[in-house]
């Protein structure tokens, strides 16, 4: 039995994934349709998972509230509502389908996968689990009849003016009030021998910021974040580093050379399927890799990196990724520039992946499977990316015994 069944429209897959990752990181077991195993009948698997879950979390978006594109979400939410297991989350500013208006959703619209939005969803789920589903809101009593004639035109005009002022003030307030996580995140790229992000479930609402990623000295990175926050006048009371892997401090080039190429805030590379366990029978784990390209990207290379600083040229170019179609790894290549495939790590502990993309092929690429020490790899990558526009993204994940 899973804690949560996630119902969402296919078009909202990226946003749904951010929700799944955040909830799982918070300790909840989550089922969504990407958990359907090969050979399972889709409708039967969904029905079984939905019935077994304690909560059905329905993502309401422009797509899912439309009966022509979101009927499955509406039906699943309706079934969950009937047994008191429904909770909605507003991904876009939309009107809820008929019958759901009396149930207050978690409002994170417009949701783009941000850490603050994920944290709000996690908190909303936590509140639901603790308190249970609230009854539909009662209709307000009708207003008493007016005691004297009133100038309705004047009242309407005043109401409209007040509403406009309130809306403008609300917009300006939201625009001028970035979250603590939003302020800390850009500072993380400045820390040497580290590749860090704010943990989407510890975003600082209570003064506690969590970090995820890797560092040569996690404690030193922790202290640096506190110093940077204090210098900016940010109210950070604690920085949690239990999700930060440690690389051998002597092997920092394996982190710093890709970090030199880092331009985007992240999202180009994702690894899903956590928690990860090593199967005692096969001596393997299973993770799903997702790589997202921009229109300007003309080359791609994927690398594995270990805490020892050893780097492997896993997939040195797009041709090697295309060749995965002949392997049993579930390769999916989407028209919007996203690649998805399985990997099967064979060891316990932390492991890292990073992707390098650019507007031209690497000037120097090693054969697939080549293993290099950190210093040798850094020299090769610097030569390979001389000239041109490049970007990189890195993720770390931990494999535990089953």
Secondary structure as GFF3:
##gff-version 3
##sequence-region A 1 402
A	DSSP	beta_strand	4	7	.	.	.	ID=ss1
A	DSSP	three_ten_helix	10	12	.	.	.	ID=ss2
A	DSSP	alpha_helix	13	25	.	.	.	ID=ss3
A	DSSP	beta_strand	30	31	.	.	.	ID=ss4
A	DSSP	three_ten_helix	33	35	.	.	.	ID=ss5
A	DSSP	alpha_helix	42	52	.	.	.	ID=ss6
A	DSSP	beta_strand	55	60	.	.	.	ID=ss7
A	DSSP	alpha_helix	67	82	.	.	.	ID=ss8
A	DSSP	beta_strand	86	90	.	.	.	ID=ss9
A	DSSP	beta_strand	106	107	.	.	.	ID=ss10
A	DSSP	alpha_helix	115	131	.	.	.	ID=ss11
A	DSSP	alpha_helix	152	175	.	.	.	ID=ss12
A	DSSP	alpha_helix	180	188	.	.	.	ID=ss13
A	DSSP	beta_strand	194	203	.	.	.	ID=ss14
A	DSSP	beta_strand	208	215	.	.	.	ID=ss15
A	DSSP	alpha_helix	218	231	.	.	.	ID=ss16
A	DSSP	beta_strand	238	246	.	.	.	ID=ss17
A	DSSP	three_ten_helix	249	251	.	.	.	ID=ss18
A	DSSP	alpha_helix	253	261	.	.	.	ID=ss19
A	DSSP	beta_strand	269	272	.	.	.	ID=ss20
A	DSSP	beta_strand	276	278	.	.	.	ID=ss21
A	DSSP	beta_strand	287	292	.	.	.	ID=ss22
A	DSSP	beta_strand	299	305	.	.	.	ID=ss23
A	DSSP	beta_strand	311	315	.	.	.	ID=ss24
A	DSSP	alpha_helix	318	322	.	.	.	ID=ss25
A	DSSP	three_ten_helix	323	326	.	.	.	ID=ss26
A	DSSP	beta_strand	332	333	.	.	.	ID=ss27
A	DSSP	beta_strand	338	343	.	.	.	ID=ss28
A	DSSP	beta_strand	349	358	.	.	.	ID=ss29
A	DSSP	beta_strand	371	372	.	.	.	ID=ss30
A	DSSP	alpha_helix	374	384	.	.	.	ID=ss31
A	DSSP	beta_strand	390	401	.	.	.	ID=ss32
###
